[in-house]
């Protein structure tokens, strides 16, 4: 899956959602497999009522059709969606792309970002997956299940600070937090005169 780049734009990171999003489809697959095998075993018993034995081929075919439809809906579609959805960090933007159509692509220019927050569960390891929360002027976009979200946030900050003619900002707060902490808001006005016109800073 290729991303169309602008002139002099380059891809820094290409990743997809963490594999933990496949736990649900995998569990549903196991439950579906166990249920289908159980029902098929009931149909193969010899002590069934005569009308059930006569309709056994039709019931087995119906079981196969229903099981196949649920397999596609519960298991294959989430897996295909995961396999075809990527998150890109380029030298100019953050892009989420699903499939090959332009309608499945959403991009955020790095110049428009006011804050980036890595949201992880409490006591998570250093490379734990989490949600990358991108704060714009009046909006917040969440990219869930990002692998090693703290590292991804650092790459984003490095890409932002490397932008040409990066604007001087005042008191921008770039921080990493865990679930339960109060949400981070961009700060565009300094509370102290001596902090006026300072460069983009990062507070860990």
URQUIHU-V937715 format. One record per backbone hydrogen bond with DSSP energy under -0.5 kcal/mol. NH is the residue of the N-H (numbers start at 1). CO is the residue of the C=O. If there is no record, write none. Layout:
((NH CO) (NH CO))
//
This chain:
((5 3) (9 6) (12 89) (13 89) (15 87) (18 145) (21 18) (22 19) (23 20) (26 22) (27 23) (28 24) (29 25) (30 26) (31 27) (32 28) (33 29) (34 30) (35 31) (36 32) (37 33) (38 34) (39 35) (40 36) (41 37) (42 38) (43 39) (44 40) (45 42) (52 49) (53 49) (54 50) (55 51) (56 53) (59 55) (60 56) (61 57) (62 58) (63 59) (64 60) (65 61) (66 62) (67 63) (68 64) (69 65) (70 66) (71 67) (72 68) (73 69) (74 70) (75 71) (76 71) (77 72) (79 75) (80 76) (81 77) (82 78) (83 79) (84 80) (85 82) (86 84) (86 97) (87 15) (88 95) (89 13) (90 88) (90 93) (91 10) (94 108) (95 88) (96 106) (97 86) (98 104) (99 84) (99 97) (104 101) (105 102) (106 96) (108 94) (110 92) (112 109) (113 110) (114 135) (115 135) (117 133) (118 175) (119 117) (119 131) (120 118) (120 177) (124 121) (128 125) (130 146) (131 119) (132 143) (133 117) (133 131) (134 132) (134 141) (135 115) (135 133) (136 134) (136 139) (141 134) (143 132) (144 142) (146 130) (147 16) (148 127) (149 128) (149 146) (150 128) (152 148) (153 149) (154 150) (155 151) (156 152) (157 153) (158 154) (159 155) (160 156) (161 157) (162 158) (163 160) (166 163) (169 198) (171 169) (174 172) (175 116) (175 173) (177 118) (179 120) (181 178) (188 186) (195 192) (196 193) (198 195) (203 174) (204 202))
//
